[in-house]
Amino acid sequence: MDPSGSTPPRTPGELKQEILRVYNAVNQAIAGVGVSRQRVDLMDDRILILAQHQRVKALATLDPARRDITREVDVALLDEGKRRLAQELKDRIGLPVRVVLKDYDPNTEIAATVVVLDAPLSLTESRRHQ
């Protein structure tokens, strides 16, 4: 069981779904809106998340004239998002997170997130193809 008392995900598909829920919740809390599309890949001691975000309207408005300022805000938002995601993955799923790395392209609104774990994932096989 994880710290919340619930049963942790058992199959790769279940774990992916829980990671997607956590990732989306973190983004909703920070940006006020969730992601429109996301995909999770599990690889030994790493998790890769690719997501289509929706740019904060105020930042999109300022980008053409003041990219220097919006870049600083982007970095601050990324740092806070990484911190929250790491904590939520630990608290809600019980993952042994070592570090969260993330980059975001404001032009395409795509973010790539790599979660590095302290140990490889141990998962059961799914009853159906994932």
C-alpha angles and dihedrals in degrees: 000000000000123000091272090061096247126123112263119239113279106194131046090249093052092048092049091052092050091048090051091051092050093045092050093047091052091051092047090052093051104035101024091239134070128234119276097217134010141170131194127204122189118211120173103280096359137076121199119201121186114187140177106223133192111237116237102257095227091054093046089053093052097041098089096050104026109028089147090065097040090050090057090049091047090054092048091049091047091051092050091045092052092049093049094043092052091049094046093048089052096043102038102033103020095235116163095235116191098175142341118220120191140173130182132197111209093197096060095022089227122141128194118202126186118193112197114201130205090233138020117271115259109209136167121235116265121245088228134033113282 
